[in-house]
């Protein structure tokens, strides 16, 4: 669902000729799509280690999800915010 929202914002941004908005949501969409690939890689290689640290499988999925998409997305939006503040000064 999030990917559909971001894709809609990509389309909206380009229709409004707002290239900055378009660029932000293209990168956000890519991050969310990359989540699906990353989660499979984490599942293949790192889930045994995460489950060893956190035995409860339902709780062990939380750090894997955060590592896969939440942290990169937060880092990107922080980068965009800092860059925008620097440009304003």
Phi, psi and omega per residue, in radians:
X1 nan -0.690 3.138
X2 -1.097 -0.671 3.138
X3 -1.105 -0.694 3.112
X4 -1.122 -0.721 3.097
X5 -1.067 -0.845 3.131
X6 -1.104 -0.716 3.120
X7 -1.088 -0.676 3.074
X8 -1.115 -0.688 3.112
X9 -1.208 -0.580 3.049
X10 -1.058 -0.838 -3.138
X11 -1.114 -0.766 3.129
X12 -1.061 -0.777 -3.121
X13 -1.058 -0.736 -3.127
X14 -1.281 -0.587 3.094
X15 -1.163 -0.565 3.128
X16 -1.515 0.011 -3.095
X17 1.039 0.557 3.092
X18 -1.752 1.553 -3.035
X19 -1.195 -0.541 3.122
X20 -1.145 -0.800 3.102
X21 -1.091 -0.767 3.122
X22 -1.012 -0.813 -3.124
X23 -1.114 -0.756 3.137
X24 -1.054 -0.788 -3.085
X25 -1.359 -0.437 3.003
X26 -1.095 -0.805 -3.139
X27 -1.173 -0.699 3.095
X28 -1.104 -0.721 3.097
X29 -1.085 -0.762 3.126
X30 -1.075 -0.719 3.124
X31 -1.056 -0.758 -3.130
X32 -1.223 -0.642 3.090
X33 -1.197 -0.690 3.111
X34 -1.113 -0.392 3.078
X35 -0.967 -0.786 -3.086
X36 -1.103 -0.675 3.089
X37 -1.228 -0.785 -3.105
X38 -1.109 -0.692 -3.111
X39 -1.119 -0.582 3.074
X40 -1.210 -0.692 3.104
X41 -1.130 -0.757 3.096
X42 -1.092 -0.725 3.138
X43 -1.078 -0.720 -3.105
X44 -1.241 -0.683 -2.957
X45 -1.933 -0.558 -2.968
X46 -1.974 -0.272 -3.045
X47 -1.136 -0.567 3.098
X48 -1.082 -0.727 3.118
X49 -1.166 -0.785 3.137
X50 -1.106 -0.734 3.117
X51 -1.192 -0.467 3.062
X52 -1.183 -0.670 3.117
X53 -1.340 -0.755 -3.124
X54 -2.073 1.711 -3.040
X55 -1.123 -0.529 -3.127
X56 -1.292 1.975 -3.032
X57 -1.035 -0.676 -3.120
X58 -1.149 -0.606 3.100
X59 -1.401 -0.544 -3.138
X60 -1.140 -0.391 3.128
X61 -1.279 -0.401 -3.103
X62 -1.092 -0.907 3.125
X63 -1.152 -0.546 3.116
X64 -1.186 -0.693 3.084
X65 -1.144 -0.761 3.128
X66 -1.073 -0.719 3.137
X67 -1.172 -0.534 -3.042
X68 -1.386 -0.701 -3.051
X69 -2.414 -0.581 -3.050
X70 -1.193 -0.842 -3.122
X71 -1.101 -0.816 3.091
X72 -1.073 -0.647 3.141
X73 -1.174 -0.749 3.094
X74 -1.098 -0.767 3.119
X75 -1.054 -0.734 3.130
X76 -1.094 -0.829 -3.114
X77 -1.168 -0.578 3.042
X78 -1.150 -0.729 3.099
X79 -1.052 -0.797 3.135
X80 -1.077 -0.755 3.140
X81 -1.106 -0.781 3.130
X82 -1.124 -0.746 3.134
X83 -1.087 -0.695 3.137
X84 -1.171 -0.689 3.102
X85 -1.127 -0.749 3.133
X86 -1.125 -0.617 3.130
X87 -1.226 -0.528 -3.122
X88 -1.298 -0.423 -3.088
X89 -1.438 nan nan
